[in-house]
Amino acid sequence: MKLIKLDAIDSTNDFLKSLASQDEPDNFTVVTAENQTKGKGQMGSKWQSESGKNLVMSVLVKDFLYDNEQVFNLSIIVSLAVIDALKSLNIPKLSIKWPNDIMSYNKKIGGILIENTLKSDGRIVSVVGIGLNVNQTNYEHLPNASSLAVICKTQFDKNVLPVLIVDKIKERIEFWQTNSTEFWREYFNSLFKKGIPMPFKNLKNENFMGIIQGVSSIGKIQILLEDDSVSEFEIKEVQMLY
């Protein structure tokens, strides 16, 4: 795996996308940064990280996706790979808050943003951005956030994480064709608050109760409503209140 370490950058995803458009980087090329000034979350939200304390990385994934209808498969692979890596470090009570926030107990410790580019020859090239709270301890203005250091009461070597995570991504991709059904089941079983009545908010700012039932093949969350119907929601169409 090729590793490009940067001191500061606006966005590791943008840097790697630019690199991929100008050159043909090796599959699983990784970019990390000590400080990211314009980190991105899902649907344009911002990812804030204290300089030097956390893992900020992007990894290039090629030759996996060939159909726009299958892009959520990569979200499943990456989410589970990050969980695998954290389990190997004995991080407790891990789960995935749909679509791909990484949780420990009820606190968000990481997030994933995947940006896909369709090439002229039909290939889909993906840049997978991963932010993981490692050694930051101050979350005064982020009550739902935490870090590995806070949860485990010890500091971690964040430099071992990129290799560990990419190895887990490679492993999941290698076994996808024969284990995709099991991986989907594993993803669902790892979902935060699945099967539990929870309050949600929709785009109209209306609150409602629902129970997470599953995730569709294209990544929409399926929620059982109080009238016993099941509705599907895309990213940012619904917010869990917890």
Backbone torsions as a table, in degrees:
resi	resn	phi	psi	omega
1	MET	NA	131.2	177.5
2	LYS	-86.1	128.8	-177.7
3	LEU	-117.7	123.4	177.0
4	ILE	-110.0	114.8	-179.2
5	LYS	-101.1	127.0	179.2
6	LEU	-117.4	148.6	176.7
7	ASP	-77.4	-52.0	179.9
8	ALA	-145.6	143.3	-179.4
9	ILE	-155.3	155.4	177.4
10	ASP	-67.8	-44.7	179.9
11	SER	-156.8	125.1	178.4
12	THR	-65.7	-32.8	176.1
13	ASN	-62.3	-46.8	-179.5
14	ASP	-63.9	-39.3	179.0
15	PHE	-61.9	-45.7	-177.4
16	LEU	-71.8	-35.5	175.9
17	LYS	-63.1	-42.2	177.8
18	SER	-63.1	-43.2	178.3
19	LEU	-61.1	-42.5	-178.1
20	ALA	-69.1	-28.3	179.5
21	SER	-78.5	-25.7	-177.4
22	GLN	-96.1	-23.7	-172.7
23	ASP	-137.0	-173.5	174.9
24	GLU	-125.0	75.3	-177.0
25	PRO	-61.8	156.1	177.0
26	ASP	-61.9	148.5	173.0
27	ASN	-58.0	140.4	-179.9
28	PHE	69.0	21.5	168.4
29	THR	-60.3	136.3	-176.2
30	VAL	-120.2	138.1	172.7
31	VAL	-118.7	128.6	174.5
32	THR	-121.4	158.3	178.3
33	ALA	-143.3	141.2	174.9
34	GLU	-73.8	-32.3	-179.1
35	ASN	-139.6	128.6	179.2
36	GLN	-120.9	117.9	-171.8
37	THR	-85.7	-22.6	-178.2
38	LYS	-134.0	51.0	179.4
39	GLY	-61.2	143.9	-175.2
40	LYS	-117.2	143.3	171.2
41	GLY	-110.7	-164.6	-179.2
42	GLN	-64.3	138.7	172.5
43	MET	54.6	39.3	172.4
44	GLY	87.1	0.5	176.9
45	SER	-71.1	163.3	-176.0
46	LYS	-98.1	144.6	174.1
47	TRP	-110.6	115.9	-177.5
48	GLN	-103.5	135.3	-176.3
49	SER	-144.8	134.8	178.5
50	GLU	-71.9	130.5	-173.7
51	SER	-55.6	131.0	174.0
52	GLY	78.6	-7.0	-173.4
53	LYS	-98.2	-22.4	-168.8
54	ASN	-126.1	170.6	175.8
55	LEU	-90.0	121.1	173.4
56	VAL	-124.1	112.8	-174.9
57	MET	-146.8	155.3	171.4
58	SER	-133.9	142.8	-179.5
59	VAL	-131.1	137.7	179.5
60	LEU	-86.5	130.2	177.2
61	VAL	-125.5	117.6	178.2
62	LYS	-119.9	165.8	172.2
63	ASP	60.1	33.9	173.8
64	PHE	-123.6	-51.6	-179.4
65	LEU	-90.6	134.4	177.8
66	TYR	-131.7	4.7	-174.8
67	ASP	-149.2	129.1	179.9
68	ASN	-59.8	-24.9	-179.8
69	GLU	-74.0	-9.1	-175.6
70	GLN	-111.4	10.0	-172.8
71	VAL	-63.5	-26.1	-179.1
72	PHE	-69.1	-19.7	177.5
73	ASN	-57.6	-37.3	179.8
74	LEU	-69.2	-35.3	175.5
75	SER	-59.5	-41.3	179.0
76	ILE	-63.6	-47.7	-178.7
77	ILE	-59.5	-47.9	-176.0
78	VAL	-68.6	-43.5	179.0
79	SER	-58.5	-47.2	-179.8
80	LEU	-68.0	-34.6	178.4
81	ALA	-64.5	-41.8	177.8
82	VAL	-64.5	-41.7	175.9
83	ILE	-60.0	-43.7	177.3
84	ASP	-55.9	-48.3	-177.5
85	ALA	-62.1	-43.0	-178.6
86	LEU	-70.1	-34.5	175.9
87	LYS	-62.1	-36.4	179.8
88	SER	-66.9	-18.4	176.3
89	LEU	-98.1	6.9	177.7
90	ASN	64.9	34.0	173.8
91	ILE	-76.1	128.6	-171.7
92	PRO	-85.9	160.9	168.1
93	LYS	48.4	56.1	-177.3
94	LEU	-87.4	143.2	174.9
95	SER	-155.1	171.7	-179.3
96	ILE	-116.8	116.7	174.7
97	LYS	-86.2	115.6	-175.0
98	TRP	-47.9	135.7	2.0
99	PRO	-86.9	-31.2	-176.2
100	ASN	-160.9	42.6	165.8
101	ASP	-85.6	141.0	179.8
102	ILE	-99.4	126.7	-175.5
103	MET	-117.8	148.3	166.2
104	SER	-128.6	124.9	-167.8
105	TYR	55.5	-125.2	179.5
106	ASN	-106.2	19.0	-174.9
107	LYS	-114.0	140.2	175.9
108	LYS	-80.5	125.0	178.0
109	ILE	-115.0	-7.5	180.0
110	GLY	-165.9	165.2	178.1
111	GLY	-146.3	156.9	-177.8
112	ILE	-130.1	134.2	175.4
113	LEU	-130.1	118.0	-179.4
114	ILE	-109.3	125.7	178.7
115	GLU	-118.1	123.8	-175.1
116	ASN	-107.7	139.7	177.5
117	THR	-122.6	127.6	177.0
118	LEU	-89.6	118.0	-179.2
119	LYS	-81.7	162.1	-177.2
120	SER	-62.4	-25.6	179.2
121	ASP	-89.3	7.6	176.3
122	GLY	94.1	-6.9	178.9
123	ARG	-72.9	150.3	172.9
124	ILE	-109.6	121.0	178.1
125	VAL	-108.1	129.0	-174.9
126	SER	-113.3	137.3	170.3
127	VAL	-111.0	117.3	-175.3
128	VAL	-102.9	110.0	177.1
129	GLY	-92.3	131.2	179.9
130	ILE	-128.7	123.6	172.9
131	GLY	-115.0	129.5	-177.6
132	LEU	-134.5	124.2	178.0
133	ASN	-75.5	114.4	-173.5
134	VAL	-108.7	-69.3	-173.6
135	ASN	-113.3	4.8	175.4
136	GLN	-72.1	138.1	-177.3
137	THR	-121.1	-10.9	-178.0
138	ASN	-99.2	112.6	177.2
139	TYR	-129.4	41.5	-175.1
140	GLU	-56.1	-38.7	-176.9
141	HIS	-103.0	10.0	179.4
142	LEU	-130.6	76.2	-172.0
143	PRO	-63.5	-21.4	-178.9
144	ASN	-95.6	4.8	-176.5
145	ALA	-106.9	155.1	173.9
146	SER	-154.7	-171.2	-177.9
147	SER	-144.4	168.7	176.6
148	LEU	-59.7	-41.1	-177.4
149	ALA	-64.7	-41.8	-179.6
150	VAL	-67.5	-44.4	-175.7
151	ILE	-69.1	-40.7	-175.3
152	CYS	-99.2	-3.8	177.7
153	LYS	57.6	39.9	175.7
154	THR	-157.5	157.9	177.7
155	GLN	-86.4	152.1	-179.0
156	PHE	-121.6	153.3	173.1
157	ASP	-85.7	99.5	-175.7
158	LYS	-69.6	-15.4	-177.7
159	ASN	-72.3	-17.0	178.3
160	VAL	-84.2	-14.3	-172.1
161	LEU	-70.4	-41.5	-178.7
162	PRO	-56.7	-47.0	179.8
163	VAL	-64.2	-42.8	-179.2
164	LEU	-61.1	-46.5	-178.3
165	ILE	-67.8	-44.6	-178.6
166	VAL	-64.7	-38.2	176.2
167	ASP	-59.5	-40.0	179.5
168	LYS	-70.1	-36.9	176.3
169	ILE	-62.5	-47.4	179.0
170	LYS	-57.7	-43.6	-178.7
171	GLU	-62.6	-44.5	179.5
172	ARG	-64.6	-42.1	179.2
173	ILE	-63.5	-41.9	-178.7
174	GLU	-59.1	-35.9	-175.6
175	PHE	-101.5	7.7	-175.7
176	TRP	-60.8	-48.9	-173.3
177	GLN	-57.8	-36.7	-177.6
178	THR	-96.2	-9.8	-174.8
179	ASN	-129.5	15.0	-173.8
180	SER	-59.5	-40.5	179.9
181	THR	-62.7	-42.0	178.9
182	GLU	-66.7	-38.0	179.2
183	PHE	-65.9	-40.8	176.0
184	TRP	-60.4	-43.8	179.6
185	ARG	-63.4	-41.4	-179.9
186	GLU	-64.6	-39.9	177.6
187	TYR	-61.2	-48.2	-179.1
188	PHE	-61.9	-42.0	-180.0
189	ASN	-67.2	-18.5	179.0
190	SER	-92.7	-1.5	-175.1
191	LEU	-67.7	135.2	177.1
192	PHE	-64.3	125.8	174.8
193	LYS	64.6	21.4	178.2
194	LYS	-63.8	142.0	176.2
195	GLY	72.2	7.3	-177.6
196	ILE	-114.7	130.1	176.0
197	PRO	-57.4	125.3	-176.2
198	MET	-138.3	148.9	172.9
199	PRO	-79.8	142.1	177.7
200	PHE	-130.6	165.0	174.7
201	LYS	-130.2	135.5	179.3
202	ASN	-98.5	-175.1	-176.5
203	LEU	-65.5	-20.3	178.9
204	LYS	-88.8	8.9	-177.4
205	ASN	65.2	24.4	176.9
206	GLU	-92.8	132.8	177.3
207	ASN	-88.7	144.2	176.6
208	PHE	-152.3	158.7	176.9
209	MET	-96.1	145.5	178.7
210	GLY	-162.4	169.7	179.3
211	ILE	-129.8	124.8	178.3
212	ILE	-64.6	122.8	-178.4
213	GLN	-103.3	-27.4	-177.0
214	GLY	168.9	-167.8	179.1
215	VAL	-136.1	134.1	-178.4
216	SER	-73.0	170.9	-177.1
217	SER	-64.1	-21.2	178.3
218	ILE	-105.4	12.7	170.3
219	GLY	94.3	9.6	176.5
220	LYS	-80.5	139.0	178.0
221	ILE	-80.3	140.7	-178.4
222	GLN	-109.6	120.2	-174.4
223	ILE	-121.8	126.9	174.6
224	LEU	-78.1	123.7	-177.6
225	LEU	-95.1	173.2	-175.2
226	GLU	-66.8	-21.3	178.0
227	ASP	-89.8	12.6	178.6
228	ASP	72.5	8.9	172.7
229	SER	-88.7	159.1	177.7
230	VAL	-115.3	123.4	178.1
231	SER	-110.9	148.0	177.0
232	GLU	-107.2	140.3	-178.3
233	PHE	-130.3	141.2	173.9
234	GLU	-87.0	171.7	177.2
235	ILE	-55.7	133.9	178.8
236	LYS	76.2	-3.3	175.0
237	GLU	-82.6	-16.2	-178.8
238	VAL	-146.9	146.3	179.6
239	GLN	-128.5	130.6	175.5
240	MET	-80.9	133.2	178.4
241	LEU	-101.9	112.8	-176.7
242	TYR	-141.6	NA	NA
